[in-house]
Amino acid sequence: GAMIALEHVPGTIHHVTYEVAIGIDDNKGMAIRESVGGPNAVEGESGNEILDCNGYKTFWIYWNSDERKFYAGKGSSVKKSTSLEYTPGQYYMPNAVAFTSDKEGQWTIKKTGRK
């Protein structure tokens, strides 16, 4: 699977960092966690494999500081196909993003929204 850390303090993944896990549970699940490696705060499952070692798959992560919410989904259109929506008890605005996966892969990152 792929793990995306949304860091409040850049370079500090184990303190006030949310994690989005993609391709968990036999590559059919996604989750948002309140800490790296922590329990799933919200999770969802897809009938199909989310990640593909032999092809390009798109997914997105979006956070809105005004709403104090996180969203994640599949596809290339943000919030068109929302798989997960999460409002944490304590919201810390992400200021940096870190990536890791259990397989070799390539990432393409597109920033949208506020600067």
Long-range contacts (C-beta under 8 A, 24 or more apart in sequence): 1-27, 1-51, 1-101, 1-102, 2-51, 2-99, 2-100, 2-101, 2-105, 3-36, 3-99, 3-100, 3-101, 4-61, 4-97, 4-98, 4-99, 5-36, 5-97, 5-98, 5-99, 5-100, 6-61, 6-63, 6-70, 6-94, 6-96, 6-97, 7-94, 7-95, 7-96, 7-97, 7-98, 8-92, 8-93, 8-94, 8-95, 9-95, 9-96, 10-95, 10-96, 11-96, 13-98, 16-92, 18-70, 18-88, 18-92, 18-94, 20-61, 20-70, 20-72, 20-84, 22-50, 22-51, 22-59, 22-72, 23-49, 23-50, 23-51, 27-51, 30-59, 30-72, 30-83, 30-84, 31-84, 32-70, 32-72, 32-84, 32-86, 34-88, 41-86, 41-88, 42-84, 42-85, 42-86, 43-84, 44-83, 44-84, 46-74, 46-83, 50-74, 51-103, 51-105, 53-103, 53-105, 62-112, 62-113, 63-93, 63-94, 65-91, 65-93, 78-112
